[in-house]
Amino acid sequence: MTLPTTLGSPATPEPPTVGPAATPAGPAATPAAPPAGSARGPLLMLAGILLVALNLRAAVTALGAVLDEASSALAFSGAIAGLVTTLPTIAFAVFGAVAPWLVRRFAAPRVLLLATIALTAGQLLRAVTDSALLFVLASALALAGIAVGNILLPMLVKQYFPHRAGLVTSAYTVSLTIGATAAAAATVPIATAAGSWRVGIGFWALLAAVGILPWAWLALRSRRERRRATVVVEPAPGPRVRPARTGLGWAMALYFGTQSFGGFALMGWLAQLYRDAGYSPRNAGLLLAGVTALGIPIALALPVVAARLATLRPLVLGLSAVSVLAYVGLAVAPYEGALIWTVLLAIGQGAFPLILLTIGLRARTPQGTVALSGFAQSTGYLVAIAGPFLVGLAYSVTGGWHVPLGLLLVALAGQTLAGLAIARPRFIEDE
């Protein structure tokens, strides 16, 4: 594994010999001599990536756990309540589109530093305000920081860990899942112990604040190294990558969007499906939590396997087939086979770590990676917004789950077609 010797000059990847990640690195430059103590740089970069990932969903799931209490305390109108529940996907789409512009103008550590500060400040502000409007604005500030992190992490993996992309992607996907699960599980007990829902959601600002520390150090170090560098240490800029003008870019966006469509819909409605099937609210919640918990080992293993394959076609088809079985099973025997369907759903949700890895595999350069990441995720989240809404609408109109599950199967068909289009090695810079 070749690691960067300075954070102002990421390592120029040597040509890998295995898997679809074996891509030319583009034009390289001669790096400056590493400063003393530079061996800590890669470890701090990895720590920073994992801490950002740990916070990428905690602010969302924490609020979901005490949304009723927050709505009552702040007297949310119906419109504001609806906005709060859809705000994450809206923010991820809007602010995610800005991230590539930011990273073209500022060093990535500086951008991540500002993102983690925004995430921390937003969570603190919404925990103390008595205004519904300010609560929404503070939530948007926190979500803006998350959106930037969503986009930049694949680029940082490509730039600083080119020969361990699968392993590092696995690690940060697991970190993301742990953060989301911990916030969902612990927010209510924290709020109960403190006697306030505000403490429950404000607590997670402390976790975000820890994430500021490595990025503050990395941003300061990067700035100092740039000032004292005597040679150009970064690749010469090439033509700007525009994924929206390519078939690969749209296929990536469709895959990301359709898998998020299903994922968000399941997170919002699966517990209700199990309750309607006859499970108690507690057990229905545990079955939903099981999808997330079982997803952790899948998220850890799948990117490592995918990075070694010559084509992603077997994984794309396998994940889709498992999801089909789960949806059909939920329609036919939701109570009797609940444990089986929960396991199959967890496997099918492996499409999320797969697309995160594929973003890096389908670009030759960090610049191409961040452009593809920004387009695929921001456009994909626009598609994902419709998932919980359409599934909920179909459920309210029909009073059952066959039509909603049919919608999920339609989205899965689109996901499969898009997955086949991105399965073979190709690169956004070549299109």
C-alpha positions in Angstrom: 0.0 0.0 0.0 1.5 3.3 -1.0 0.5 6.1 1.3 0.9 9.9 0.9 4.0 11.4 2.5 2.4 14.8 2.8 -1.2 15.9 2.8 -0.5 18.7 0.4 0.8 16.1 -2.1 -1.1 12.8 -2.1 0.7 9.8 -3.3 0.8 9.2 -7.0 -0.8 5.7 -7.4 1.4 3.0 -8.8 -0.5 0.9 -11.4 -2.5 -1.7 -9.5 -2.5 -5.2 -10.8 -5.9 -6.5 -9.6 -9.5 -5.6 -10.0 -11.4 -2.8 -11.7 -9.6 -0.2 -9.6 -6.5 -0.6 -11.7 -6.6 2.7 -13.4 -4.1 5.1 -14.7 -3.5 7.9 -12.2 -3.2 10.7 -14.8 -0.4 13.2 -15.0 1.9 13.1 -11.9 4.2 15.6 -10.4 7.4 15.3 -8.3 6.5 15.5 -4.6 8.3 17.7 -2.2 10.4 16.1 0.5 8.3 15.0 3.4 8.4 17.0 6.5 9.3 15.5 9.9 6.6 13.4 11.4 4.7 13.1 8.1 4.0 9.4 8.7 1.1 10.5 11.0 -0.6 12.1 8.0 -2.2 9.0 6.5 -3.4 7.8 9.9 -5.0 11.2 10.7 -6.6 11.3 7.2 -8.1 7.8 7.9 -9.3 8.9 11.3 -10.8 12.0 9.8 -12.6 10.0 7.2 -14.0 7.6 9.7 -15.2 10.3 12.1 -16.9 12.2 9.3 -18.6 8.9 8.2 -19.7 8.3 11.8 -21.6 11.6 11.7 -23.1 11.3 8.2 -26.5 9.9 9.5 -26.5 10.4 13.2 -28.0 13.9 13.0 -30.9 12.4 10.9 -31.7 9.3 12.9 -31.4 11.2 16.2 -34.1 13.6 15.2 -36.3 10.8 13.9 -36.2 9.2 17.3 -37.7 12.3 19.1 -39.6 13.9 16.3 -42.9 13.8 18.1 -41.5 15.6 21.1 -39.8 18.2 19.0 -42.9 18.8 16.9 -45.1 19.3 20.0 -42.6 21.5 21.8 -42.0 23.8 18.8 -45.6 23.6 17.5 -44.7 22.4 14.1 -47.4 23.1 11.5 -48.2 20.2 9.1 -46.1 21.9 6.4 -43.1 22.3 8.7 -43.4 18.7 9.9 -43.4 17.5 6.3 -40.4 19.7 5.5 -38.4 18.4 8.4 -38.9 14.8 7.4 -37.9 15.4 3.7 -35.2 17.9 4.5 -32.3 15.4 4.6 -32.8 14.2 1.0 -33.4 17.7 -0.2 -30.3 19.0 1.5 -28.2 16.1 0.3 -29.3 16.9 -3.3 -28.8 20.7 -3.1 -25.7 21.0 -1.0 -24.1 17.9 -2.5 -24.2 19.6 -5.9 -22.1 22.5 -4.5 -19.3 20.3 -3.0 -17.4 19.8 -6.3 -17.3 23.5 -6.8 -15.9 24.0 -3.3 -13.2 21.4 -3.7 -12.1 22.9 -7.0 -11.3 26.1 -5.1 -10.2 25.0 -1.7 -8.1 22.2 -0.3 -10.2 19.2 0.7 -9.1 19.3 4.4 -10.3 23.0 4.6 -13.6 22.0 3.0 -14.1 19.1 5.4 -13.2 21.3 8.4 -15.9 23.8 7.5 -18.3 21.0 6.9 -17.8 19.5 10.3 -18.0 22.9 12.0 -21.3 23.4 10.2 -22.6 20.0 11.3 -21.6 20.7 14.9 -23.1 24.2 15.0 -26.3 23.2 13.3 -27.0 20.4 15.8 -26.3 22.7 18.7 -28.5 25.5 17.4 -31.5 23.3 16.8 -31.2 21.8 20.3 -31.5 25.2 22.0 -33.9 27.2 19.7 -37.6 27.8 20.5 -38.4 28.8 16.9 -39.7 26.3 14.4 -38.1 28.3 11.6 -34.7 28.5 13.2 -35.0 24.8 14.0 -35.4 24.1 10.2 -32.6 26.5 9.3 -30.2 25.0 11.9 -31.1 21.5 10.6 -30.3 22.6 7.1 -26.9 23.9 8.3 -26.1 20.6 9.8 -27.3 18.7 6.8 -25.2 20.9 4.5 -22.1 19.7 6.4 -23.3 16.1 5.9 -23.9 16.6 2.2 -20.4 17.8 1.7 -19.0 14.8 3.6 -21.2 12.5 1.4 -19.5 13.8 -1.7 -15.9 14.2 -0.6 -15.3 10.9 1.1 -15.1 8.8 -2.2 -12.7 11.4 -3.5 -10.5 11.2 -0.4 -10.4 7.4 -0.6 -9.4 7.6 -4.3 -6.7 10.3 -3.6 -5.1 9.0 -0.4 -5.7 5.3 -0.4 -5.7 4.2 -4.1 -4.6 0.7 -3.4 -6.9 0.0 -0.5 -10.1 1.6 -1.9 -12.3 -1.4 -1.1 -11.0 -1.7 2.5 -11.3 2.0 3.3 -14.7 2.2 1.7 -15.8 -0.8 3.8 -14.5 0.9 7.0 -16.2 4.2 6.4 -19.5 2.6 5.3 -19.5 0.5 8.5 -18.7 3.7 10.5 -21.7 5.4 8.9 -23.9 2.5 9.8 -22.7 2.4 13.4 -23.3 6.2 13.8 -26.8 5.9 12.4 -27.7 2.9 14.5 -26.2 4.4 17.7 -28.1 7.6 17.3 -31.4 5.8 16.6 -31.0 3.5 19.6 -29.5 5.9 22.2 -31.2 9.3 21.6 -34.4 8.4 23.5 -32.6 6.9 26.5 -30.3 10.0 26.6 -33.3 12.3 26.4 -35.2 10.3 29.1 -32.2 10.3 31.4 -31.8 14.1 31.0 -35.5 14.8 31.0 -35.3 16.7 27.7 -35.5 15.8 24.0 -33.2 18.7 23.4 -30.3 16.9 25.2 -31.1 13.8 23.2 -30.4 15.5 19.9 -27.8 18.0 21.2 -25.7 15.1 22.5 -24.7 14.2 18.9 -23.1 17.6 18.4 -20.3 16.3 20.7 -19.6 13.5 18.3 -19.5 16.0 15.4 -17.2 18.2 17.4 -14.7 15.4 17.8 -14.6 15.2 14.0 -13.4 18.8 13.8 -10.1 17.9 15.4 -8.3 15.9 12.7 -9.5 18.2 10.0 -8.3 21.3 11.8 -4.8 19.8 12.0 -4.9 18.5 8.4 -6.1 21.9 7.1 -3.4 23.8 9.0 -0.7 21.3 7.9 -1.8 21.4 4.3 -1.7 25.2 4.3 1.8 25.3 5.8 3.2 22.7 3.3 1.8 24.7 0.3 3.5 27.8 1.5 6.9 26.2 1.9 6.7 23.9 -1.2 9.4 24.7 -3.8 8.0 22.6 -6.5 4.5 21.9 -7.9 3.3 18.9 -6.0 -0.2 18.3 -7.5 -1.2 16.9 -10.9 -1.6 19.5 -13.6 -5.3 20.3 -14.0 -7.0 18.5 -16.9 -10.2 19.2 -18.7 -13.2 19.7 -16.4 -15.2 16.5 -15.9 -18.9 16.9 -16.6 -20.7 13.7 -15.7 -24.1 15.1 -16.7 -23.0 14.9 -20.3 -22.1 11.2 -20.2 -24.0 8.0 -20.2 -21.9 6.7 -17.3 -22.8 9.7 -15.2 -26.5 9.2 -15.6 -26.2 5.5 -15.1 -24.4 6.1 -11.8 -27.0 8.7 -10.7 -29.9 6.3 -11.6 -28.3 3.4 -9.6 -27.6 5.7 -6.6 -31.1 7.2 -6.8 -33.1 3.9 -7.2 -31.2 2.1 -4.4 -31.8 5.2 -2.2 -35.5 5.2 -3.2 -35.8 1.7 -1.9 -33.6 2.3 1.1 -35.4 5.4 2.4 -38.8 3.9 1.8 -37.9 0.8 3.8 -36.5 2.8 6.7 -39.7 4.9 6.7 -42.3 2.1 6.3 -40.9 -1.3 7.0 -41.8 -1.2 10.8 -45.4 -0.2 9.8 -45.6 -3.2 7.4 -44.5 -5.5 10.2 -47.0 -4.0 12.6 -49.8 -4.5 10.1 -48.7 -8.1 9.7 -49.3 -8.7 13.4 -46.1 -7.8 15.2 -46.0 -5.5 18.3 -44.6 -2.0 17.8 -41.5 -3.1 19.8 -40.8 -6.2 17.7 -41.5 -4.4 14.5 -38.9 -1.8 15.5 -36.4 -4.6 16.3 -37.0 -6.1 12.9 -36.3 -2.8 11.2 -33.1 -2.4 13.4 -32.1 -5.8 12.3 -31.9 -4.7 8.7 -29.4 -2.0 9.8 -27.4 -4.2 12.1 -27.1 -7.1 9.7 -26.0 -4.5 7.1 -22.7 -3.9 9.0 -20.9 -7.1 8.1 -22.2 -6.8 4.6 -20.9 -3.3 4.3 -17.6 -4.4 5.6 -17.1 -7.3 3.2 -18.8 -6.3 0.0 -16.5 -3.4 -1.1 -13.4 -5.5 -0.5 -14.8 -8.3 -2.7 -16.1 -5.8 -5.4 -12.7 -4.1 -5.7 -11.1 -7.4 -6.7 -13.6 -8.4 -9.4 -13.1 -7.7 -13.1 -16.8 -6.9 -13.5 -19.4 -6.0 -11.0 -22.2 -7.8 -12.9 -22.4 -10.8 -10.5 -22.8 -8.5 -7.5 -25.4 -6.3 -9.2 -27.5 -9.2 -10.3 -27.1 -11.0 -7.0 -28.1 -8.1 -4.9 -31.1 -7.5 -7.1 -32.2 -11.1 -7.0 -32.0 -11.2 -3.2 -34.1 -8.0 -3.0 -36.8 -9.5 -5.3 -37.1 -12.5 -3.0 -37.4 -10.2 0.0 -40.1 -8.0 -1.5 -42.1 -11.0 -2.8 -41.8 -12.6 0.6 -43.1 -9.5 2.4 -46.1 -9.5 0.1 -46.9 -13.2 0.5 -45.9 -14.1 4.1 -44.8 -11.0 6.0 -45.4 -12.5 9.5 -44.3 -16.1 9.0 -41.0 -15.3 7.2 -40.2 -12.0 8.8 -36.7 -13.0 10.0 -35.8 -14.4 6.5 -37.0 -11.2 4.8 -35.1 -9.1 7.2 -31.9 -10.9 6.4 -32.5 -10.7 2.7 -33.3 -7.0 2.9 -30.1 -6.4 4.7 -28.2 -8.2 2.0 -30.0 -6.3 -0.7 -29.1 -3.0 0.9 -25.5 -3.9 0.1 -26.2 -1.8 -3.1 -25.3 1.3 -1.0 -21.7 0.4 -0.2 -21.3 -1.0 -3.7 -22.2 2.3 -5.4 -20.0 4.3 -3.0 -17.0 2.1 -4.0 -18.0 2.2 -7.7 -17.9 6.0 -7.7 -14.1 5.7 -7.2 -13.7 2.8 -9.6 -15.3 4.6 -12.5 -12.9 7.6 -12.3 -9.2 7.8 -13.1 -8.5 10.9 -11.0 -9.6 12.5 -7.7 -11.0 15.4 -9.8 -13.1 12.9 -11.8 -14.1 11.1 -8.6 -15.5 14.2 -6.9 -17.3 15.4 -10.0 -18.9 11.9 -10.4 -19.7 11.7 -6.7 -21.3 15.1 -6.7 -23.5 14.4 -9.7 -24.4 10.8 -8.9 -25.4 11.6 -5.3 -27.0 15.0 -5.7 -29.1 13.7 -8.7 -29.7 10.4 -7.0 -31.1 12.0 -3.8 -33.6 13.9 -5.9 -34.9 10.5 -7.0 -34.8 9.2 -3.4 -37.0 12.0 -2.2 -40.0 10.3 -3.9 -39.4 6.9 -2.2 -41.1 7.3 1.2 -43.7 9.7 -0.3 -44.9 7.4 -3.1 -44.8 4.3 -0.9 -46.7 6.1 1.8 -49.2 7.4 -0.7 -49.8 4.0 -2.2 -50.3 2.5 1.2 -52.8 5.2 2.3 -54.8 4.9 -1.0 -54.9 1.1 -1.1 -54.8 0.2 2.6 -52.4 -2.6 1.9 -48.8 -3.4 1.0 -49.0 -5.1 -2.4 -49.0 -1.9 -4.5 -46.2 -0.2 -2.4 -44.1 -3.3 -2.7 -44.8 -3.3 -6.4 -43.4 0.2 -6.6 -40.2 -1.0 -4.9 -39.9 -3.8 -7.5 -40.2 -1.2 -10.3 -37.5 0.9 -8.7 -35.4 -2.3 -8.3 -35.8 -3.0 -12.0 -34.4 0.4 -12.8 -31.6 -0.1 -10.3 -30.7 -3.4 -12.0 -30.5 -2.0 -15.5 -28.4 0.9 -14.3 -26.2 -1.5 -12.4 -25.5 -3.5 -15.5 -24.5 -0.3 -17.3 -21.9 0.6 -14.7 -20.7 -3.0 -14.0 -17.9 -3.1 -16.6 -14.7 -1.1 -16.2 -15.1 2.4 -17.8 -14.0 5.8 -16.8 -15.8 9.1 -16.6 -12.9 11.0 -18.0 -13.0 9.0 -21.2 -16.6 9.8 -22.0 
